[in-house]
Each structure stands twice: as structure tokens, then as C-alpha cells.
Amino acid sequence: MKLYIKQKVFSIGAKFNITDEYGEERYSVEGEIFTLGKKLHIYDQSGEEVALIQQKLLSIMPRFYIFVNGEKIAEILKEFTFLKPRYDIFGKNWIVEGDFLSHDYSITENGNEIASVHKVWMSWGDSFELSIYDTNDEVGLIAVILAIDAVMDSNSNSYGSA
């Protein structure tokens, strides 16, 4: 299944729509504006919250928690590296590899690719194509991908690089 994330260019706080390949809205994502640390809420088509991404404060390296239906399923941590960004996912048996700076990476489980991300370059605002191969964990994969993007954003705002 292919999903598309289009960040609204002139919005206060993070606002995204996640659509399928037919342009139908599947999820909406909204960030909290006046909060310590980043918080992103993912809502389904009926407006019910299905996931929350929350930044851990007072952490040396960026760290985000992922909750799906109120249950903590994963923790994303950016490792300290000099050359290439690296992210650890705790709570899932997932490995994230690729070119994060170009938004071109994949998530594998037990050697099988379960999702991939590619930036759509010729668009107004940031747009990403997600290929989800394991639809049983669709919301979790979307949340992990958004958490990695939030880590890269917090890094570029704090340190000048991802």
C-alpha cells in the first residue's frame, strides 16, 4: 500500500494529511503548539486518535516515544554518530537503514522490508511517499516514520544538522 504525507507549508504547528494512492485521506496528523517537547497526534478518518508521538525531555540525544491506541509500542533514539545518522527502535524488531538526509530509507524486520520512505522532490512543501508492506502494523510504521522525521527536525533546529 502506498501512502502520501504532505506537510502544509504555511501552518502553525505540524499539520499533515496522509492520503492513499487515490487521494483519499486516511489519517491526519496534528502537532501541539504550546507544549514542552514535540507531540504529534495521529487521527483516523473518524477523528479518533490512533497514535501519539511524544518527545522525551532532558535527553542528550533526541528520543521519542510512540503510543498506539494508548499503549507504548516503541522508542526512537538517534545515536551519536559523526558521519551518518543512525536510529534505534526499541520495542520492535525493526531496523532502519538508508539515506535519512534525503528521506530515502527502509524499515526491515527479520531481513524483510516492511516499509520504505521516499521524498517527492517536485512538490510544494515537504511530501513523502510511504510504501507499507506490512499493513498489520500500518499505524505503528507511520508513527515510526513520523518520529524519525521529528528527530531530524529537532536535530536541525537544535544542532544545525540531522
Sequence and secondary structure as in RCSB ss.txt:
>XXXX:A:sequence
MKLYIKQKVFSIGAKFNITDEYGEERYSVEGEIFTLGKKLHIYDQSGEEVALIQQKLLSIMPRFYIFVNGEKIAE
ILKEFTFLKPRYDIFGKNWIVEGDFLSHDYSITENGNEIASVHKVWMSWGDSFELSIYDTNDEVGLIAVILAIDA
VMDSNSNSYGSA
>XXXX:A:secstr
 EEEEEE TT SS EEEEEETTS EEEEEEE SSSSS EEEEE TTS EEEEEEE SS SS EEEEEETTEEEEE
EEE   SSS  EEEESS EEEEEETTTTEEEEEETTEEEEEEEEE SSSS EEEEEES GGGHHHHHHHHHHHHH
HHHHHHHHTS  
